[in-house]
Amino acid sequence: MTEQRIGIIDIGSNSVRLVVYERTANGAHRVADSSKRPARLSERIDENGELPGTAIEELIDTLNHFTMICTHNHTSHIRAVATAAIRNAKNRTVILDRIKKETGLTIELLTGEDEASYGFLGMINSINIRDGFLIDIGGGSTELSLFRNRALVRSISFPFGCVSLNKRFGTKGLLQDDELKALEQLVLEAVRNEPWTFESPGLPLVGVGGTVRALGKMHQAAYKYPFPQTHNYPATSEQVDELFHQMRKLPLEKRRKLPGLSKDRADVVVPGVAILRVLFRATKAAYYRICGAGLRDGLFHATRFPNHPKQDDVLHFSLKNLSALHPAAPKQHVLQVNRIALELFDVLNYVHPLPPQTRVLLDTASQLFRIGASIDYYEYARHSFYLIINSQLNGLSHREMIMTAAIASYKSKGRARQHVSEYRELLNETDLDVIYKLGSLLQLSAALDRTETQAIAQLNVQLSGNQLLLRPIQPRGTLVVERREVEELSSEFKKLWNATPVLDYTAMHAPSTTI
């Protein structure tokens, strides 16, 4: 398998974006390059409903720049799409013809339904969620969708967005009370024509796109949230309302200085969040969830996996991808440790039950505990913690990602507390206890393959009194190294699990069944 790169160009109503996705030689996918140019195309539509020549020329200049970046990245395929601003322009045929002639790019003109579909695909492949509403507030349109059991049920594209409503109602970047009321009334009247939006109360409202991402970043800055990702970040309606009113009161120059808000979005974020709040109330949603993936990610999945673009298991796909990004980890050793860890957990959890999701955390941590070796072997545990925290590990909450990283990097209770100290407010005492127990269990599992030879093909595991008897069945080799490693861990393991692990040689050659 060789490296391949795909360029996705999104001509939006507020900005034009390029993302270059790479498939590595090991089959992993990652973003290799990206670029963004403000455009405000919706704002520049003239009184005749056309995009003027100067705006078209600037757009063509941006697209030529993006194609040069793609050439530099040896991109094998470029997929370029346009959304509401071009779609609604009366001279769209002229625009698309000029782009084709002067850049060589054939632009797909997406319908509102296409936008909703690709946005849903990007979101559902990155968050472990079954039911909800999805909203994408663009510059010139707003897509609202209902999904059930991870499938898109209904969607609607409204012909307004943060840029177009700012142009219509905003005054020098401000939205006064009467202007806000008029904006909210316009949005509410539009949604009233879609009765299905009122029929599923109590679901989360998942947001994709620049408006919602900006809201998430500002919210995290305002509340000094310690985790470094806005993806899969929840917020309550009360918190969003408070932040909205604070933003709206600020003069534009002061708003531009808000932590988390880019200067080019300072004027349109208020009408954007105003739209969001109306639709939140109309759908009677339970809470907000910010999603970092969206239209461009959906386009990537549809382009890269045309026969099966929707992933069946978000965490499994993400975990497999992250592992492939760090091939320095010894694959067979990691598989062996993962298998043993889950076998040990199933026996211990029967007597010492832990919360249901803990097996998933152990499964994930035991597949990622060696990825830090791609940076430095001697400090691989510390680097594994950093990589897990800062990588796109989809399918887990922020709290679960912190716990997974702490389990994967576990050396001692003190070291674990040090690792999680800056995220401590997101964890409780029970979480720390789970980290200690699963971390020690992962240590024991790694010790049982210390020579990295996978000498133990089968392992009989039994709790007998205060002993955890580990009986290899017809192992390959003497396991002298493994036995010593287990003995060195036994004291700390007993303190956490109330059972001393014993690698039992007496039954090593006796036939038995794995428990």
Secondary structure, 3 states (H helix, E strand, C coil): CCCEEEEEEEECCCEEEEEEEEECCCCCEEEEEEEEEECCCHHHCCCCCCCCHHHHHHHHHHHHHHHHHHHHCCCCEEEEEECHHHHHCCCHHHHHHHHHHHHCCCEEECCHHHHHHHHHHHHHCCCCCCCEEEEEECCCCEEEEEEECCEEEEEEEECCCHHHHHHHHCECCECCHHHHHHHHHHHHHHHHCCHHHHCCCCCCEEEECHHHHHHHHHHHHHCCCCCCCCCCEEECHHHHHHHHHHHHHCCHHHHCCCCCCCHHHCCCHHHHHHHHHHHHHHHCCCCEEECCCCHHHHHHHHHHCCCCCCCCCHHHHHHHHHHHHCCCCCHHHHHHHHHHHHHHHHHHHHHCCCCCCHHHHHHHHHHHCCHHHHCCHHHHHHHHHHHHHHCCCCCCCHHHHHHHHHHHCCCCHHHHHHHHHHHHHHCCHHHHHHHHHHHHHHHHHHHCCCCCCCCCCCEEEEEECCEEEEEECCCCCCCHHHHHHHHHHHHHHHHHHCCEEEECCCCCCCCCCCC
